Amino acid sequence: MDVADLDYELPEELIAQRPLEARDAARLLVVDGERTAHASVGALPSLLSPSLFVVNDTRVLSARLRGRKAASGGEVEVLLVERLSPPGTTERWSALARASKPLRPGAALALGAIRATVEDKRDGHVVLALSADEPIDAILEREGEVPLPPYIRRDVEPADRAAYQTVFAAHPGAVAAPTAGLHFTPALLDALAAAGHELAAITLHVGPGTFRPVKAARLEDHPMHVERYAIAPATVEAIARAKREGRAVVAVGTTVVRTLEAAAKEGAIRAGEGATDLFIRPPFEFRVIDALLTNFHLPRSTLLALVMAFAGVAPTRAAYAEAVRARYRFFSYGDAMLVRSRA
């Protein structure tokens, strides 16, 4: 496909800066091939026949820390990206760092109650050795900032700690929320169950690479980021049962699509942990998912390419044009789209 197909015009005022008070009140653009219809997320139970909804139960870390260089006192900002050792009072992390001058190996940092030393630099990341007088996870919960996406152009607010987590959040490790899951509430889950729908979960820890735009002239030349995932045996069994019974497997978000299709790349899905750099783009043979619930994604993003692979390039472009015309709210805190059938 042409990389230019990932471009679209989006008025800046349509980029949602705050969530709705009622999560399931978000608008929902329903896409069936070339046809679109307008609904709300709260109507999901009646928009599909009894299906298996697969969600991502990762939990977003309060992973942004601010502090100073121990030697010079210069300001530094750190975004912890991937834990490289078991949790505790001493840990090693891969991180992104911003300072007035590049950090060098051996540099000591004071990050609130956390002491850090730069061990190495790899591919734009730094490897940090962290230590503290109490578990580092507890300090992150108390002192860390929620790493809101760069297109949310405001300071982090106390309400974001809850608003930027899904109701499924259970396993800490993400630095960005699986945003399609942000629309779910306990009441909506009850309504889905009452309508005969089933729920299963995977875990994929969303990394900062999810926001990296496609800059390569050819889509296949874009360097895809790696993300870690885990699939429980119960989820594998639920998917197999849904397939046997002819029920749709509905991916709640692109992270679920990436996890399930990566796990099924060589055949049947297997339970367990893994990592994937799978880049889903047109054309792509989907083995697992039958429908997709997703938010609206950035132009020139790999996530938009994934949606186009599932829904079709032309139908996706038409749906996005309709969403802009109807003034839907875009991106993480925005509205959603339900693609009911594959292209």
C-alpha positions in Angstrom: 0.0 0.0 0.0 1.0 3.6 -0.5 2.3 5.2 2.8 0.3 8.3 1.7 -2.9 6.3 2.4 -2.1 6.6 6.1 -2.5 10.4 5.9 -5.8 12.2 6.7 -6.8 15.7 7.7 -7.7 16.1 11.3 -8.8 19.4 12.9 -6.8 19.8 16.1 -9.9 20.6 18.1 -11.1 17.0 17.5 -8.2 15.5 19.5 -9.7 14.6 22.9 -7.8 16.2 25.8 -9.9 14.7 28.6 -12.1 11.6 28.9 -15.8 11.7 29.1 -17.3 11.4 32.6 -19.2 8.3 31.5 -16.8 6.0 29.6 -19.5 4.0 27.8 -21.2 7.2 26.6 -18.5 7.5 23.9 -19.8 7.6 20.4 -19.3 4.5 18.2 -18.9 4.5 14.4 -20.0 1.1 13.2 -18.3 -0.1 10.0 -19.6 -2.8 7.7 -17.6 -2.8 4.6 -18.5 0.5 2.8 -21.4 1.2 5.1 -21.2 3.2 8.3 -23.7 3.9 11.1 -23.6 5.9 14.3 -24.2 4.4 17.8 -22.7 4.6 21.3 -20.3 2.3 23.1 -23.2 1.5 25.5 -25.1 -0.1 22.6 -22.3 -2.8 22.1 -24.3 -5.7 23.6 -27.0 -5.4 20.9 -24.7 -4.6 17.9 -23.2 -8.1 17.7 -24.6 -11.6 18.1 -23.2 -13.4 21.2 -19.4 -13.2 20.8 -16.1 -13.6 22.6 -14.6 -10.2 23.6 -10.8 -10.4 24.1 -9.4 -7.5 26.2 -5.9 -6.4 27.2 -5.4 -6.5 31.0 -2.1 -4.6 31.1 -1.8 -1.9 33.7 -0.1 1.5 32.9 2.8 2.3 35.1 3.2 5.8 36.5 6.5 5.6 34.8 7.6 9.2 34.2 10.0 10.5 36.8 11.6 14.0 37.1 14.8 14.7 39.0 18.3 16.0 38.7 21.8 15.0 37.8 23.7 14.4 41.1 26.8 16.1 39.8 25.6 19.2 38.2 22.0 19.6 39.5 20.7 19.8 35.9 17.1 18.8 35.4 16.4 15.4 33.9 13.2 13.6 32.9 13.0 9.8 32.7 10.3 7.5 31.2 10.8 3.9 32.4 10.0 1.6 29.4 10.9 -2.0 30.2 11.9 -3.7 33.5 15.0 -5.8 33.0 15.1 -7.4 36.4 12.7 -8.7 39.1 10.8 -6.0 41.1 12.2 -4.9 44.4 14.3 -2.2 46.0 17.0 -2.6 43.3 16.0 -2.9 39.6 17.4 -2.4 36.1 15.3 -0.6 33.5 15.5 0.4 29.9 14.3 4.0 29.7 14.0 7.1 27.6 15.7 10.1 29.1 15.6 13.9 28.4 18.2 16.3 29.8 20.0 19.5 28.8 23.0 17.3 27.8 23.0 13.6 26.8 23.4 11.3 29.7 26.6 9.3 29.8 27.3 5.9 31.3 28.2 6.4 35.0 26.0 9.4 35.5 24.2 9.5 38.8 20.6 10.7 39.0 18.3 11.7 41.9 14.8 10.8 40.9 12.8 11.7 44.0 13.1 8.8 46.4 14.9 6.7 43.7 18.6 6.7 43.1 19.7 5.9 39.5 22.9 5.3 37.7 23.3 5.2 33.9 24.8 1.8 33.0 24.6 1.9 29.2 23.1 3.4 26.1 21.3 1.3 23.5 19.3 2.4 20.4 18.2 5.7 21.9 17.5 4.2 25.3 19.5 4.3 28.5 19.9 1.3 30.8 19.4 2.5 34.4 20.3 0.8 37.7 17.7 1.9 40.3 17.8 1.6 44.0 15.6 2.9 46.9 14.9 2.3 50.5 11.5 0.8 49.7 10.0 -1.2 46.8 10.4 0.8 43.6 6.8 0.0 42.5 5.5 1.7 45.6 7.5 4.8 44.8 6.2 4.9 41.2 2.7 4.7 42.5 3.3 7.6 44.8 5.7 9.8 42.9 5.6 8.8 39.3 3.5 10.6 36.6 1.0 8.9 34.3 2.8 9.0 30.9 0.0 10.6 28.9 0.5 10.6 25.1 2.2 13.6 23.5 -0.9 14.8 21.7 -2.6 15.5 25.1 -1.3 19.0 25.4 -1.9 19.7 29.1 -0.3 18.8 32.4 -1.1 15.5 34.0 -4.0 15.8 36.5 -4.8 13.6 39.5 -7.8 12.2 37.7 -5.6 10.7 35.0 -4.3 8.1 37.4 -7.7 6.4 37.2 -8.9 7.7 33.9 -5.9 6.3 31.9 -6.4 2.8 33.3 -9.0 0.3 31.9 -11.3 -1.6 34.3 -9.3 -4.7 33.3 -5.9 -3.4 34.4 -4.2 -6.1 36.4 -0.6 -6.6 35.3 1.7 -3.5 35.6 4.1 -3.0 32.6 2.6 -0.6 30.0 3.6 3.0 29.3 0.5 3.6 27.2 -3.0 2.5 27.8 -4.8 -0.1 25.5 -7.3 2.7 24.7 -10.2 0.7 23.3 -10.5 -0.9 26.8 -11.0 2.6 28.3 -14.6 2.6 27.2 -15.7 -0.3 29.4 -17.5 0.0 32.7 -18.8 -2.6 35.2 -22.3 -1.8 33.9 -21.4 -2.4 30.3 -19.7 -5.7 31.2 -22.9 -6.8 33.0 -24.9 -5.8 29.9 -22.6 -7.8 27.7 -22.8 -10.9 29.9 -26.6 -10.6 30.0 -26.7 -10.5 26.2 -24.7 -13.7 26.0 -21.3 -12.3 25.3 -18.2 -13.8 26.9 -14.9 -12.1 28.0 -11.3 -13.3 27.9 -8.0 -11.5 28.4 -4.5 -11.3 27.1 -1.6 -9.2 28.4 0.5 -7.0 26.1 2.6 -4.3 27.7 2.2 -1.3 25.4 5.5 0.5 24.7 6.3 4.0 23.5 6.9 2.7 20.0 3.2 2.6 19.5 3.4 6.4 19.0 6.3 6.2 16.5 5.1 7.6 13.1 5.9 5.8 9.8 8.7 7.8 8.2 10.0 5.3 5.7 9.1 5.8 2.1 8.0 2.2 1.9 5.7 0.9 4.6 7.6 -2.4 4.8 10.8 -0.5 5.6 9.4 0.9 8.9 11.3 -0.6 11.9 8.6 -2.1 14.1 9.0 -2.0 17.9 8.9 -5.1 20.1 6.3 -5.6 22.8 6.0 -8.4 25.3 2.8 -10.4 25.8 1.3 -13.3 27.7 -1.7 -15.5 26.9 -3.4 -17.7 29.6 -4.5 -21.2 28.8 -8.1 -20.2 29.7 -8.0 -17.6 26.9 -6.7 -20.1 24.3 -9.6 -22.5 25.4 -12.2 -19.7 25.1 -11.1 -18.8 21.6 -11.1 -22.4 20.5 -14.6 -22.8 22.0 -15.9 -19.7 20.2 -14.5 -20.9 16.9 -16.1 -24.3 17.3 -19.5 -22.7 18.2 -19.3 -20.2 15.3 -19.2 -17.1 17.6 -17.1 -14.1 16.6 -13.8 -13.3 18.3 -13.9 -9.6 18.9 -10.6 -7.9 19.6 -10.9 -5.0 22.0 -8.1 -2.9 20.6 -5.1 -3.2 18.2 -2.9 -4.6 21.0 -5.2 -7.7 21.2 -5.1 -8.1 17.4 -1.3 -8.0 17.5 -1.0 -10.4 20.3 -3.4 -13.0 19.0 -2.2 -12.9 15.4 1.4 -13.0 16.5 0.7 -16.1 18.6 -1.1 -17.7 15.7 1.5 -16.9 13.1 2.8 -20.4 13.0 -0.6 -22.1 13.4 -2.7 -22.7 16.5 -2.4 -20.2 19.4 -0.3 -21.4 22.3 -0.6 -20.2 25.9 2.5 -18.6 27.4 4.7 -15.6 27.2 6.4 -14.1 24.2 7.5 -11.0 22.4 6.4 -9.7 19.0 7.6 -7.2 16.3 4.7 -8.2 14.0 3.8 -5.4 11.7 0.2 -5.9 10.5 -0.4 -4.0 7.3 -2.3 -4.6 4.0 -2.4 -7.3 2.8 -2.6 -9.6 5.9 -4.2 -12.9 6.5 -6.0 -12.8 9.8 -6.2 -16.2 11.5 -8.0 -15.4 14.8 -10.1 -12.2 15.0 -13.4 -11.7 13.4 -14.4 -8.1 14.5 -12.5 -5.2 15.9 -13.3 -2.5 18.5 -10.7 0.3 18.3 -10.2 4.0 18.9 -9.2 6.4 16.1 -5.5 6.4 15.4 -2.8 8.9 14.4 -2.1 9.6 10.8 0.9 7.7 9.5 0.8 5.3 12.4 1.3 1.5 12.4 -2.0 1.2 14.3 -3.9 2.8 11.4 -2.2 0.4 9.0 -3.4 -2.5 11.1 -7.0 -1.2 11.0 -6.7 -0.8 7.2 -5.4 -4.4 6.9 -8.6 -5.6 8.7 -11.3 -3.3 7.4 -9.7 -2.4 4.0 -7.9 0.7 2.9 -10.8 2.5 1.2 -13.4 1.6 3.8 -11.1 2.8 6.6 -10.4 6.1 4.8 -14.1 6.6 4.2 -14.9 5.8 7.9 -12.3 8.3 9.1 -13.6 11.0 6.8 -17.1 10.3 8.2 -15.8 10.5 11.8 -14.2 13.9 11.0 -17.3 15.1 9.3 -19.5 14.0 12.3 -16.9 15.5 14.7 -16.0 12.4 16.6 -13.4 12.8 19.3 -10.0 11.2 18.3 -7.2 9.3 19.9 -6.7 7.9 23.5 -9.5 9.7 25.3 -11.7 9.8 22.2 -14.5 7.9 20.7 -14.4 4.4 19.1 -15.0 2.4 15.9 -16.5 -1.1 15.6 -15.5 -3.0 12.5 -18.0 -5.8 12.3 -16.6 -7.7 9.3 -13.2 -8.2 7.6 -12.4 -6.7 4.3 
